[in-house]
Amino acid sequence: STWGLQLSKDSMNTLQIWFFVIAGLLGLGIPFLFLGLELPSAMHAALMNEAAEYVILDEEDQDFWAIIPGRMNVDNTKLYYLFACTNPEEVAARGSKPIMKEVGPFKYTYTHTLGGRKYLD
């Protein structure tokens, strides 16, 4: 016996079965692992390349895209709320629970004007 191990015939059969099970799982698992890691990125790259042919505007399409109706200005509006402590002296001096008062809303609007198309070669 190797390395001083005494194994019965049943133990040897069990070890052989486990060896083949593990080898089989690794044999199947490694290719599936490779597919699981590589396939999504390969599909993403292929889809992006395909989509780029249909999405990129060029000067030949300028007349077509210029007649699409719609707004040329896009308004982005955000509302912000602040809170003010109404009893800061008590909080600082005695560690009292702060009494908060909501202040706002403060409205911020940003208007983005569409235009100035740039064409990539």
RAGI-V918708 format. One record per backbone hydrogen bond with DSSP energy under -0.5 kcal/mol. NH is the residue of the N-H (numbers start at 0). CO is the residue of the C=O. Records with the same first field share a line. If there is no record, write none. Layout:
NH: CO ; CO
//
This chain:
3: 0
4: 1
6: 4
11: 7
12: 8
13: 9
14: 10
15: 11
16: 12
17: 13
18: 14
19: 15
20: 16
21: 17
22: 18
23: 19
24: 20
25: 21
26: 22
27: 23
28: 24
29: 25
30: 26
31: 27
32: 28
33: 29
34: 30
35: 31
36: 32
37: 33
38: 34
41: 37
42: 38
43: 39
44: 40
45: 41
46: 42
47: 43
48: 44
49: 45
50: 46
51: 47
52: 48 ; 49
53: 49 ; 50
54: 50
55: 51
60: 57
61: 58
64: 60
65: 61
66: 62 ; 63
67: 64
73: 111
74: 72
75: 109
76: 74
77: 107
79: 105
81: 102
83: 100
85: 83 ; 98
90: 86
91: 87
92: 88
93: 89
94: 89 ; 90
95: 89
99: 97
100: 83
102: 81
104: 79
105: 79
106: 104
107: 77
109: 75
111: 73 ; 109
112: 110
113: 71 ; 111
119: 56
//
